[in-house]
Amino acid sequence: MLKKILKMQILGVLLLSMNVVANVEIDCNDLIGCNKKTCHIKKDLQIAKKMENSSRVKGLKIALEKVNKYCTDDKLAKNLEEKIEESKKDLQEDMENYEESVKENRPEKIEKYKTKISEENRKIQKLEEELKALQ
C-alpha cells in the first residue's frame, strides 16, 4: 500500500513538472552564442521559479549574472575549438582501439568501438556546426 502511495506521489510530481516545462514557451533554438546561453538560463530560471526551487533560482541568477558579465562569442568560439580538438583526439584513440580489436578478433569490442566512433563523429559535427554559426 505504501509503495502504491509513493508511486502516485512520484507520478504527480512528474506530471506537475511536465506541465511547468510545457508552460515555459521561450524558444532559444534560433539564437546563437551568448544570447543562446542567456536564453537557456532564463528558461531554466522560469522553470525553477514555477517549481519554487529557491536554491536552483539562486544558482541560476548567479549564472545569468556571470554570463552577462563575462560571456563573449569569441570566448565561446575558442572553447568550441578546444572541445573539437579534444574530441578529435578521443576519436583517434577510439579508432586505434577499434583496429586493435579487429586484429584480436574481439567482436564485442569491435561493436563497442564502432559505436564510440559514430558517437564521437556526431559530437564533432555538432560542435563544428555550433562554431560555424558563431563565425
PyMOL commands that set and color helices and strands:
alter all, ss='L'
color gray80, all
select helices_A, chain A and resi 2-23+33-50+54-70+73-103+107-134
alter helices_A, ss='H'
color red, helices_A
deselect
rebuild
show_as cartoon
